[in-house]
Amino acid sequence: MTVSARHHVSDDLLLEYAAGSLSEGWSLAVATHLAYCPDCRKRLSMMEAAGGALLEDIKTDEADVDDAWATMLGRLDSDDTEDREPVAAVPADAKADVPEPLRSYLGGALSDVRWKRLGVGAHQYLVPTGDTAVTARLLRVPAGSPLPEHSHGGRELTLVLTGSFVSEGETYAPGDLEEEDDETLHQPVVTPDAECICLTVTDAPLRFSSRLMRIVQPFLGI
């Protein structure tokens, strides 16, 4: 499975993941993106190394910690990718259409998923996790179809598995991660070449602009 992700995990979210402070649902999305993305695996490795050095080398003064993390983030923002040691690719079944860890949560390939119809050709599958704070689901949307315009009650992570969509002028393809919050109002549109399957993780129901969508939302569970 070879992809070239162009939309990556933010520094803040990756720091949370490196520190082990993300709950299971968020971690599933980040870890699956990492399976696609060598650049983010490099950044994660750098963060983990810096975190270990901080524990060993600096005083426990809060100001010192803040300065050290600021320095590290500055290095992450610098153009030093060429100088970093390569990070090994994550092994994957050549026949798999979805990488680990998501593949284990699904119990197989995307073709094995038992989809539930959402209407207008779209389908969803609730990914079983032990995380009661967030909901992880697969969404399958037909080619060329728009999703209803919506905002969010909290954070939303969307990881593309197959196909692609356009949101706020940016195209998201396999391996790309879109990270949105409660300040976002958008209407993603699937590109016309193929259907799109995404992993989405949310911690609050979507806020639909359409009155009709708000009426049917309790029945859809989104």
N, C-alpha and C positions, 0 to 999 in steps of 0.2 A: 504494500500500500504506500504509494508515493504521492504526496501532495506538496504544494508550496503555499503555506498560509501567508496571507498578507495583513490580516487583522489579528492582533495578538492580545494576550492577557495584559491588563494594565499593571504597572509597578505595584500599586497599592494592593490589588487583588493577589498578585503573585507573592507579595510579602506575607499576606495572611495565610496563603497556602504553605509557604515555606515554614512559617511559625507553627503550623498545625492548628490554627484557630478557626478554619473554615469548617462548617458542618458538612455532613456527608453529601448532600445534594449539590452544593456549590463545588465541593472537592471533586465530585464525579465529572462535572463539566470541565473543570480546569485540568484534571488528570488526563481526560480524553483528548483535549486540545494538545496537551504536552506530547501525547503519543504521535500526533501529526507533525509537531513543530519543533525542529532542532534549535531554532533561535531562542524560543522560550525555555527549552531545556538548558541551554547555555546560561541564560539569565538566572534561572532557578539555581543552577550549580554555583554561580557566583554569589548569589544571596546567601545560600547555605554556608558557603565558605566564609563569607564576611560575618555572618551571625556567629559562627564558631569562634572566629578571631576576636570578635567583640567580647564574648564571654571570658576569653582568656586574658586579653591584653588591656582592657580599659577599666577605669574605676567605675563604681556603680553610681556615679553622679549623673542625674538625669540630663543635665546640659551636655555632658560628654557623650552620652548615648545619642542624643538628638543630633549633635554635630557629626558623629560617626556615620549615622544612617544617611544624613544629608550628603555627606561625601560619597557614600556608596551609590546613592541614587544619581549623583552627578556623573559618576563613572558609567553607570548604565546608560545614561543619555548620550554619552560621548560616542563618537564613531570609531569604536575599537573592536568591532566584531571580527575583523580579519586577524587580530592578534590573540584571540581566545582559543583555548584548546578545543578541538572538536568533541562533541558529545555523541556517544554511540546512539545509533538508531534503536528504537524500541522494536524488539522482535515481533513479527506479526504473521499470522497465517496468510499465505499468498492468496488464498481463496476468500478470505474474510472481507466483507464490505463495511465492517465497523471494527475499530481497534479496541483492545483492552484499555481501561477496565470496563467500558460500557458493554462490550460483548458478553462478559460474564453476567452482568445485570439483566441482559436480554435473554440469556440462555441459548444464544445462537446468533444467526445472521438476521439481517433485516427481513429476509424472506420468511422467517419463522415468526415474526411479530403478529400478534392477534389484534388487529386494528379495530377501533370503534369509530363509527361514522360521526362526523361533526356537522355534516350538511354542506351543500354546494361543492361536493366532491372531496372535501378535506376530511382527514382522519387523525385520530390521536391514539396514543398508547401511554398509560401511566406507568412509569418505570418504578418498580417496587424498591423502596429503600427503607431504612429504619429512621429516616430524618422526618420528624414531625413539624419542623419549622419551615420547610420549603417543599415545593412540589416539582418533581422532575418528570417530564413527559417527552415523548416523540411526537412531532407534528409532521404529517405528510400532506402537502398542498399541491394541487395540479399545476402543470406548466401554465404560465401566463396569468395566474390568479393573484389578485391582491388579497391581503388580509385586511380585516376591518381596522379603520383608524383607531388607535388606542394610546393611552398613556399607562403609567404603572403606579401601583401603590408602594413600590419599593424597588429592589434590584431585580433585573432580568438578565440572564445570560442565555445566549442563543448560539449553539455550535452547529455549523452546517456539516452534514454527513454525506448527502448526495445532492446534486443539482446546485442551484444558486438563487439568490434573491437580491433585490436592490432596496436599500433603506437609506433615506436621507442623502441620496446621491452617491452612495457607496455600494459596490457590488461585493457580496459575501459568497464565497465558493467553499468547496470541501476543506475542512480544517480551520476555517476562519471563525473567530469568536466575536460576537457582538455583545457589548456590555452596556446596558442602559439603566437609568434610574428614574426616580419619580419626577424628574424635570423633563423627560422625553415625551414628545407627542409625535408618533410616526405611523406610517402605513406601508409596511414591507410589501413588495410585489415580486412574485416568483418570475424568473426570466422565462421566455417562451420556449426554450429549447428542450426542457425536461422538467418533470415534477421535482419538488425539493423536499427532502427529509432532514429535519433538524432535531437536535436535543435542546429543549428549553428548560430552564430552571427559574422559578419565581418564588417569592416569599409573600405575595399578596395577589388577590385577583386583579385581572386587567381592568382598566377603566376605559370603556368603549365610548366613542363619541356618538355613535348611533343609538337612538332610543330603542329601536328594534333589537339590537344586540344586547342592550342592557336587560330587556325583558326576557330574552331566551337564555341569558348567561347562566342562571342557576341550573338549567337543564343540561347545559354543555359542560359545566364544571370547570370553566377557565376564567 
